[in-house]
Amino acid sequence: MGGMGNQMFQYAAARALSLRHGVDFKLDRWFLDQKPRHASYVLRDYELGVFRIKESFAASSEIRRHRGALGQRRHHLWASSLLNELGIVKLYRERTPVFDTEVLHLPDGTFLEGHFQSPKYFDDFSDQIRREFAFKQELPPHSLDLLNAIESGPSLCLNVRRTDYLATPLHGVCGAEYYKSAYAWVAAKLGHARTYVFSDDLDWCRENLSFLPETVFVEHEHAGAKFEHYLQLMSRCKHFIIPNSTFGWWAAWLSTFPEKLVVAPKLWFAGTKDTRDDMMPQQWHRM
C-alpha cells in the first residue's frame, strides 16, 4: 500500500518476520490495483523493484485463500474473518499506528495487512534490511559529480515534499518556518555544512528557502523514473532535515554515517496530535 516509503516499511516488517522463522515470504500487490478511494487519492505502482530485495509475489489463488473474494471488499473481509476464526489461515490487520509487539511473534503462515511504520519491527535485522535496500542500478554518469560532492564534505540533505500533500488535507506540509528552525538547530551543532535540497517542488524551495547558505537545489534530472536516484543521493548525505514523509524517513535511516544528525517534525499529520514516536529512532531530533 502507498508509495515507495510505505512499501519499504511493509517489506521490512514482513522480511524481518520471515527471518525470525527462517521461512520464505511473498508480496501481495492486490492493493495497488484498487480504484481511487476519493478524489485526491493517488494511485501507486509497485516501487520495490529498484532494490535488491528478496522478491517473490503471491499467486491470486494464495491471496484468495487469505482474503476471500478479491473483487468485493465486504465479501472478502467476511470470508477472511471466518477463515481466521476457524484457524485455517492467520490474518493480521494492523489495529493501530503504534508499534504492536504481537507482530514480532506472529506464526508462520500469517498474512500481514497494514503499514507497520516503525523500525521496531525490524531493528534486530537492520543490517540485513539495509543490504536488501541496496539499489539495483548505479547512478547515471551525469549524477556522479553530485554524488562525489555530497560524499566529500559535511553534507546536509533537506527534503521538502509538497505536490501530492497539497492535494489532500490529511498530511499537511512542513512550511518554511519548520525548515528555518531545523536548519538553525543543525547549524548550531555542525557549523558549516553544504545543504542539498531534494524536493518535488523546487520552485517553492528557491522562493522560500533563501535563508540557506551554500545550497544546491538538486534538479529532477537526478531523480530517476521512480525517484530512486533521488533516494540514493539523499541516503549518501551525512545529515538530514526531513518532512512528514516516509520517503525522507528512509533516506535518513539508510544513511550509515555514524554521527548523523536527523531532524524530523513532531507532528506527522495535519490537525492531529499524532507524533509517531514509535516511528522515530531515539537519536533523531523532533521539532
C-alpha positions in Angstrom: 0.0 0.0 0.0 1.1 3.5 -0.6 4.3 4.8 -2.3 7.9 3.8 -2.1 8.4 4.7 1.6 5.3 3.0 2.7 6.1 -0.1 0.7 9.6 -0.2 2.2 8.1 -0.3 5.7 5.8 -3.1 4.8 8.6 -5.1 3.2 11.0 -4.6 6.1 8.4 -5.8 8.7 7.5 -8.9 6.7 11.1 -9.7 5.8 12.1 -9.5 9.5 9.3 -11.8 10.5 10.3 -14.3 7.8 13.9 -14.2 9.0 12.8 -14.9 12.6 11.0 -18.0 11.4 13.6 -19.0 8.8 10.9 -19.2 6.1 10.1 -17.6 2.7 7.6 -14.8 2.3 5.6 -13.4 -0.7 4.3 -10.0 -1.6 0.7 -9.2 -2.4 0.3 -6.4 -4.9 -3.5 -6.5 -4.9 -3.9 -3.2 -3.0 -2.0 -1.4 -5.7 -4.7 -2.4 -8.3 -7.6 -0.8 -6.4 -9.7 2.1 -7.7 -9.2 5.6 -6.2 -11.0 5.9 -2.8 -11.5 9.6 -3.1 -10.8 12.5 -5.4 -7.3 13.2 -4.0 -6.3 9.6 -3.8 -3.0 8.9 -5.5 -2.8 5.6 -7.4 0.5 3.9 -6.8 2.7 1.4 -8.6 4.9 -1.3 -7.2 8.0 0.5 -6.2 10.3 -2.1 -4.7 11.7 -3.4 -7.9 14.5 -0.8 -7.8 16.1 -2.6 -4.8 18.0 -5.8 -4.4 15.3 -7.3 -2.2 14.1 -10.9 -1.9 11.3 -10.6 -4.4 8.6 -13.2 -4.7 4.9 -12.5 -5.5 1.9 -14.4 -4.2 -0.4 -16.0 -6.8 -4.0 -15.0 -6.9 -5.0 -18.4 -5.5 -2.8 -17.8 -2.5 -4.2 -14.3 -2.0 -7.8 -15.5 -2.3 -7.2 -18.1 0.4 -6.4 -15.4 2.9 -8.5 -12.6 1.6 -11.6 -14.2 0.2 -13.3 -12.8 -3.0 -10.9 -10.1 -4.1 -13.4 -8.2 -6.2 -15.8 -7.4 -3.3 -14.4 -6.0 -0.2 -17.4 -6.8 2.1 -17.3 -10.4 1.0 -13.5 -10.9 1.3 -13.5 -9.3 4.7 -16.2 -11.7 5.8 -14.5 -14.7 4.2 -11.1 -14.0 5.6 -12.5 -13.3 9.1 -14.3 -16.6 9.1 -11.1 -18.5 7.9 -9.2 -16.7 10.7 -11.7 -17.8 13.3 -11.5 -21.4 12.0 -7.8 -21.4 12.2 -7.4 -22.2 8.5 -5.4 -19.0 7.9 -3.9 -16.4 10.1 -4.7 -12.8 9.0 -3.2 -10.0 11.0 -4.6 -6.5 10.3 -2.7 -3.6 11.8 -5.0 -2.2 14.5 -3.1 1.0 15.3 -0.1 3.0 14.0 1.6 2.4 17.4 4.2 -0.4 17.4 2.5 -3.7 18.3 4.8 -6.3 19.9 2.4 -9.1 18.8 3.7 -8.7 15.2 7.2 -9.9 16.3 5.6 -13.2 17.4 3.1 -13.9 14.7 3.3 -17.6 13.5 4.5 -18.8 10.1 1.7 -18.7 7.6 0.4 -15.2 8.6 -1.0 -12.7 6.1 0.0 -9.2 7.1 -2.1 -6.2 6.2 -1.1 -2.7 7.3 1.6 -0.1 7.1 3.9 -1.1 10.0 5.7 2.2 10.2 8.2 1.6 13.0 11.8 0.4 12.9 11.0 -1.7 16.0 9.5 -4.3 13.6 12.9 -4.9 12.0 15.6 -3.4 14.3 17.0 -6.9 15.0 17.7 -7.3 11.3 18.6 -3.8 10.3 21.9 -4.7 8.7 20.1 -7.3 6.5 17.4 -4.8 5.6 19.9 -2.2 4.6 21.7 -4.7 2.4 18.4 -5.6 0.7 17.5 -2.0 0.1 20.7 -1.5 -1.9 19.9 -0.2 -5.4 19.9 -2.4 -8.4 21.2 0.3 -10.7 24.2 2.6 -10.2 23.6 6.3 -10.5 23.8 7.6 -14.1 27.0 9.2 -15.2 25.6 12.8 -15.0 24.9 12.3 -11.3 28.3 11.1 -10.2 29.9 14.5 -9.8 27.0 15.4 -7.5 27.5 12.2 -5.5 31.2 12.9 -5.1 30.4 16.4 -3.9 27.9 15.0 -1.3 30.4 12.5 0.0 33.4 14.7 0.0 32.4 17.0 2.9 29.8 17.8 5.5 26.5 17.4 3.6 23.0 18.2 4.8 20.0 16.6 3.0 17.0 18.9 3.2 13.9 17.2 1.9 10.7 19.1 1.0 7.5 17.3 0.0 4.6 19.3 -1.3 2.9 18.3 -4.6 0.7 15.3 -3.6 0.4 16.6 0.0 -1.3 19.8 -1.2 -4.0 17.7 -2.9 -5.2 16.2 0.4 -5.8 17.7 3.8 -4.6 14.6 5.6 -0.9 15.1 5.7 -0.3 18.9 5.7 3.0 20.3 4.6 6.1 21.5 6.5 6.4 25.2 5.9 9.4 27.5 5.7 9.4 28.2 9.4 10.0 24.5 10.2 12.9 24.3 7.8 14.4 27.5 9.2 14.2 26.3 12.8 15.5 22.9 11.8 18.4 24.3 9.9 19.3 26.6 12.8 19.4 23.6 15.2 21.7 21.6 12.8 23.9 24.6 12.1 24.4 25.1 15.8 25.6 21.6 16.1 27.7 21.3 12.9 28.8 24.8 11.9 29.4 24.6 8.2 27.6 22.1 6.0 26.6 22.4 2.4 22.8 21.9 2.0 21.4 19.7 -0.7 17.7 20.4 -1.3 15.6 17.5 -2.7 12.0 18.2 -3.5 9.0 17.6 -5.7 8.6 21.4 -5.8 11.9 23.1 -6.4 10.3 26.4 -7.4 8.8 26.7 -3.9 12.1 25.9 -2.4 14.0 28.5 -4.3 11.4 31.1 -3.3 11.1 30.2 0.4 14.4 28.8 1.5 16.6 31.7 0.6 17.9 31.8 4.2 20.0 28.7 3.4 23.7 29.4 2.7 25.7 27.4 0.2 22.7 25.5 -1.1 22.5 23.1 -4.0 18.9 22.6 -5.4 19.1 19.0 -6.8 17.3 19.1 -10.2 14.9 16.4 -11.3 17.3 15.2 -13.9 18.9 13.4 -11.0 15.6 11.9 -9.7 15.2 8.7 -11.7 12.0 7.2 -13.1 10.6 6.4 -9.6 12.8 9.0 -7.8 15.0 6.1 -6.8 18.2 8.1 -7.8 17.0 10.9 -5.5 16.7 8.4 -2.7 20.1 7.1 -3.4 21.7 10.5 -3.4 19.8 11.6 -0.3 20.9 8.5 1.7 24.5 9.3 0.9 24.3 12.6 2.8 25.7 12.8 6.3 22.9 14.8 8.0 19.2 15.2 7.4 16.2 17.5 7.7 13.1 15.6 6.7 9.4 16.4 6.4 6.4 14.2 7.4 7.3 11.7 4.6 8.3 8.1 4.7 10.4 8.7 1.7 12.6 11.2 3.6 12.5 8.9 6.6 14.1 6.1 4.7 16.8 8.3 3.2 17.8 9.2 6.8 17.6 5.7 8.1 19.6 4.2 5.2 22.5 6.6 5.8 25.3 4.7 7.6 27.2 7.8 8.7 27.8 7.1 12.4 27.5 10.7 13.6 24.5 11.7 11.5 22.1 14.3 12.8 18.4 13.9 11.8 15.6 16.4 12.4 12.0 15.3 11.9 8.7 17.1 12.6 6.9 16.4 15.9 3.5 16.0 14.2 3.1 13.7 11.3 -0.5 14.6 10.1 -2.2 17.9 9.9 -4.8 18.8 12.6 -3.8 15.9 14.8 -1.6 15.1 17.8 -0.1 12.1 16.0 3.6 12.3 16.9 4.5 8.8 15.5 7.0 8.4 18.4 7.4 4.7 17.6 8.5 5.6 14.1 11.4 7.7 15.1 14.8 6.4 16.3 15.6 7.9 19.7 18.7 9.7 18.4 16.6 11.8 16.0 15.6 15.3 17.0 11.9 16.4 16.8 10.7 19.9 16.1 
